[in-house]
Amino acid sequence: MSAEQGAGTGSESPHTTEAARGRLAKRHAREKRFRAYGVAAIATAMAALALLLGSIALGGLPGFFQHTVELDVTFAPDLLDPDGTGEPSSLARGDHAGAVKRSLRERFPDASSRRDKRALYALVSRGAGIAVRDALARDPALLGQVAPVEVLLSDDADRYFKGEIEAAAAEQNRKLSDAQIGWLDALDAEDRVRNTFHTRLLTAGDSREPELAGIWGATVGSFLTLLVTLALSFPVGVATAIYLEEFAPRNRWTDFVEVNINNLAAVPSIVFGLLGLAVFLNFVGMPRSAPVVGGFVLALMTLPTIIIAARSAIASVPPSIREAALGVGASPTQVVFQHVLPLAMPGVLTGTILGMARALGETAPLLMIGMVAFIVDVPSGLTSPATVLPVQVFLWADSPERAFVAKTSAAILVLLSFLVLMNLAAVLLRNRFERRW
């Protein structure tokens, strides 16, 4: 009777009381705030990334373009054929820069004083004669004729046409004089000035002149350095991971090794540079500022990353694979190399690519072994003096020439492109070969 009376009175559940509904509403509000904080954090990170990449892109895109000027060059034999034979060897030793200067004097005869001539010659690059030399090499019949040749403008003239030097500014506050701006405007009015894609940036080595500087030497140096790094770190790292995961006994010694490998992965990269300086350069006597030394240093830095990634990939292979192989008579070595390692290889390669991507972007350890040197020539081998892309960015960023600002951002864009491609390859490799157990 009492139970029926209780049911009839409609007593409330403790979960449907006003206090319970209030607590539930507060919990839902906290969950909504947590989601909002997460969305805000992601939005902030994306905005910061977009701001960073946008500023680099806006600053770097002008570096991929360079202004040239078309000059009517007289291919005078007295300047360009010192031997008077017309042979390629003689034409290559001609005064090609002198031909450009003569063309400028003929176009602007009012520049008569020595000071005016120096100002006039400063409008074109110091390497402007290269265009005359190349044109004559392509067509020796130009000797004795007058033909148009496009030559590079100097960095200051290029910055003027890009709007970085304003003619309205006071003459003492800009690097171009009123006379120089007048000459540039006259050439532009004749439609002789063109803004073209700067191929030298991607095909030439470094230079003190911004308009002549390129990243090809640093790119080749990075490739050779990473080649040595991969050849050393990949086999050693994978072999170490196989031994520790499959064959090493579980004792204090292996525990000590594993702890130190994990600790090495967090060691600042400059420590590896100090190690390379002390061991490879001072003790072993290896060549300074060479890709082979840089490869050794970066291999030491990359080894912990590859070992940890390879061990994780090997450990992810189900024990049933090993048991099945042993059950049909395979030896432990056959189990590892014919069954476990092929299944773990996608994870191993993914970790290796990520480790190489980190090595590509490192600067500090390479500075310690002398790869910060100014290298003009493109390296021809593993022992040739070389630099790498991150160090090239560092050198250009430290240059007082304002035109190197755009070059620095352009080099950063190229470096980021390589890093993105390497990380994209790692992701695609993982998604393509990853197996769900």
Beta strands, then each sheet from edge to edge (+ up, - down):
strand 1: 65-74
strand 2: 146-152
strand 3: 193-197
sheet 1: 2+ 1- 3+
end
